[in-house]
Amino acid sequence: MQPIGPSRKAGIVLLVLIPLALATTTAWVLGDHDPAPPKSSTRPEPDPAALRARLPLHGLLHATTDASRRVHEAEGRLTASCMAAHGFPYHPAPMAPDGSGTGPSLFGVETLDGPDGTGAPEPLPSERPRDEEFDRALYGDPDRRISARNKVLEVTRPATGCLAEAQTRLLGEGGRVRDLRLRMRLDQGERDTLRDLEKDPAFRAAGARWRACAKRAGVTAGNPRELAAGLPLGTDPATHPSVRADVGCKERTGYLERAYTRLAAVQERWVEENRKPVAEWKALRLRETRAAGQVLDAGDR
C-alpha cells in the first residue's frame, strides 16, 4: 500500500503536513542578547530529500522501497485483471521514480533546484477521466466508503470496486480499514512531532541563527515556514528575493541539517512511545509485501 495519493474520484485525500504559523517570540533567542552572526560554511548543505529520509516517520509513511514497488505492481495487476473482467482496459499510474520517496518539505522552501524552484519532483501523469461505468467498476458504489480521521483531517476510500478488491487481496479482510486508521495515526504523529520540535533548545538556537542572517538580508519573517506561508499565490520561489535570502541563510547557518536532525530525535521518541501502532503498521506492510510476491510470482509463470 502506497502513501495516500490524489483522490481523483476515489476520494483519497492527499496527506499533507499543513505548515504551522509560528509566532516570533523572545523564547527563540537563548539568552538576553542577539545571537552572534553565523559563520559562513564551506561544507555544502545536505540534499533536503536525503535529510527527510532520516526521519523515522518518513520511512514508515513516505519511503519508496523495492517492497513498495512490488506492492504497487501487484495492486496494478490485480486491478487491471478485475477491470478486464468488466470489459475495461486499465493502465495503473506509474510510481514515483525517487528511490527515497517523496514527502512534504517541512521547513519552508528548502531548495531552489527543480522545475518550480522548490525542488519538488515533476508531477506524475494522472489518469484521464472516464465514463460512469468505468468509474463504478474501478471505484465501486460511490455511496459505500471506508474512512478514518485524526485531529486534522478525514480520509475516505472506496469500499467496493476493483481497486478495493485488489487492496483487500493484498491486505486481507479488514486490513484496508486498519491500514487507513494506522496511516492517520502516523500522520498525526508527524504533525505532533513537528509541533513538539518548537520546544527543542537546539532547534531554537538554529532558528535564532537563521533569523539573524535573514534580518541582515531584509527578511522580517520569524522562521522559514512563516516566510513560505506568507508568499503571494503564484510566487516563483526561484526568483523571489526573500526566498533566495531564506535558502541562502539556511545554507550558511546549517539550518536544515540541524532542524532535520533534531526532528529525527523527536520522532524517535514518538515511535518509542507508540510501539503498538508502529508494530501493527509494519506487520501490515509485511503481510502486503508477501501477498504481492505471490501475485507477481503467479503472473510470471
Disulfide bonds with the S-S distance in Angstrom:
Cys82-Cys162 2.03
Cys213-Cys249 2.10
